[in-house]
Amino acid sequence: MDLLRFATAGSVDDGKSTLIGRLLYDSKSIFTDQLESIERTSRAMGSDYTELALLTDGLRAEREQGITIDVAYRYFATAKRKFIVADTPGHIQYTRNMVTGASTADMAIMLVDARKGLQEQSRRHAFLVSLLKVPHLVLAINKMDLVAWSQDVFEDIRHDFVEFAAKLDIPDLTVIPLSALTGDNVVSRSENMPWYQGTSLMTHLENVYIASDRNLVDGRFPVQYVIRPHSNRFPDYRGYAGKIAGGVMRIGDEVVVLPSGLPSRIASIESASGPVNEAFAPMSVVVRLEDDIDISRGDMICRPHNQPKVSQDIDAMICWMSEEPLRPGQKLVVKHTTRRARALVKDVQYELDINTLHRNEQAEELKLNSIGRVRLRTTIPLLADEYHRNRETGGFILIDEHSLRTVGAGMILSV
Amino acid sequence: MTPKDRPKRRLTQLEVLESEAIFIIREVVAETDNPAMLFSGGKDSMVMLHLAVKAFAPGSVPFSLLHVDTGHNFPEVLEFRDRCVGKYLLNLVVASVQDALDRGIVHQEPNGSRNRIQTPVLLETAQKNGFTALLGGARRDEEKARAKERVFSFRDEFGQWDPKNQRPELWSIFNAEVHQGESIRVFPLSNWTELDVWDYIRQEGIDLPSIYYAHEREVFERGGMLFAANEFCRPKNDEPTSVQKVRYRTVGDATLTAAVRSDADTVDKVVAEIATTRITERGATRGDDRVGAAAMEDRKKEGYF
């Protein structure tokens, strides 16, 4: 059984919680005591029916105010796959939350209310899915029961979206008409929409092909930790622990260690279940080299003819997540792979209007929840790929030096 | 494992979760000064220890274990805990609730529960030992407040969790930076479900305390749950006891942790049972979570695990 991570996006009242509730319920992932608990709370709130939304509203403030504050993670499994759902709230801090949820997602499900069609928010969500390079997108046109299962309504919304999405980078789009409330096309094919030839949402979730989404071409091994037991049994042992961020590593492979540039060969690979001849992303392994060279956390092992850029000048799209705006001259901590550096903000090149995709080149700062292209200068070089080639070696976070909070997410454009 | 065995180089869900958890455990050791791992001898603890051993092999586990001992223990679990510590040559720090009661640092709650008073004892012990990061086995599928908690969960100088003010967590880049006095709780099993834990226990052949498997025990019913009749938990006059075949789904304070009726006396049978159960492990067995919908959220804000 394999694992699929997906994020959900949508506006308030478009039925997102109902859809997640139904996926959990129909895959028998809601437990009796959870159901009883939300039934009790629903009654206490004066509601006539069970609010499936309460399954995802976990915190007291959320229940009291009927809003969702933070990304919640849900789990369910069918006979074919295990699923991790990042449920991202639609209104409060939507950019920060969606970027967070989408950063690890294989797929995004975007809900649109069939009665309302594409909204400003739908365009924003689609843009963020594209910016974060989520490989698969499902546009779920919900509440089809309220538009008399109309094929025309479906086709109009689909047409609008495909036209808009042409400006974005969305490699795989699937459009599904459904009703989360009645369950049509959620788990089984709808009898009310015989004109729809595609699969149900659940069938799509179970079968979408994700194995080729990982980068198995560019070998990237960020060294996380050096294992040196200094024990009687292993007096000279020196192994490099880490999670493979791209490509395949084999015993005997010629490698080069960055940033030093020193060459060596892979002598052995230890996986979580013992020694192996080859390992690939995203396995956590321990690699030993034939030569004794000085390697520490933050270095990267890669192939001589396929290396990331080694640079202190980074151009990136930044999603800013702090109340205090990002401004040129500001100093921040950057965490990229297992490497930590300090960075100086050289220039805000433009701010992107995420509704129109218009570039505002007059922008001098990035405010909370805005996105723009920024140039950074780092104290030590980063070993970086463009984000569109590899999410693991192309993404970074920014940390405020004083509050130590995470204040930004960056996607490398060029180095 | 040769290329032939894996034509498409795919990993199972357990391999992905294992790889992620090992990465997180190593990240804690690399990024924090003095981490420790919360360890009760329960099943999640045992999975955590197994992963920690793998993460640093052939070296030894580079941190201490910390057990918050309520004094209300199942003897099988304590004995098992000590056997593990000996086997892997680990350093075990025990935070004793009984000792804190004796010193007058905390006071027993009227209902006899020691659940809430574990928190100050945990915080005091962590501070005394200078632990800046605590690894725990909590999972997001356990409870609604946990579903929203980060893998690296920031705690202020009072050990408190502020759910509305969490650090965004992107890709697999974790922010472990704290000021003096603040700390981080880290949950490598965040994305595991109870079934994943049991599947992994079966796959890896991990030893567990015997009380996780079906056995005969003298129990009585209270509030719809089955409690063992023992020195910590005595039945009242209107609570008749009987010998039943039961097992435990979670292991905590013996006054609060209930058993479930079960015939599952092997790991295969437990996996089959979990796969079909319709009640969450906390709902079935934890008196402490029945206090109210926000019970866990409130305890976490105060600094609970």
Interface residues (C-beta under 8 A of the other chain):
Chain A: M1 D2 L3 K28 F31 T32 D33 Q34 S37 T41 T56 D57 G58 L59 R60 A61 R63 I69 D70 V71 A72 Y73 R74 Y75 A77 R81 K82 I84 R96 N97 V99 T100 S103 T104 A211 L216 Q224 Y225 I227 R228 P229 S231 R233 F234 Y237 G239 A241 G242 K243 V248 E270 S271 A272 S273 V276 N277 E278 F280 P282 M283 S284 V286 R297 M321 V333 K335 H336 T337 T338 R391 E392 G395 F396 I397 I399 L404 R405 T406 A409
Chain B: M1 T2 P3 K8 R9 R10 L11 T12 Q13 E15 V16 L17 E18 S19 E20 I22 F23 R26 E27 V29 A30 K54 A55 F56 A57 P58 G59 S60 R140 D141 K144 A145 A147 K148 P163 K164 Q166 R167 P168 E169 L170 W171 S172 I173 N175 E177 V178 H179 S190 N191 T193 L195 D196 T277 R278 I279 T280 G283 A284 A293 A294 E297
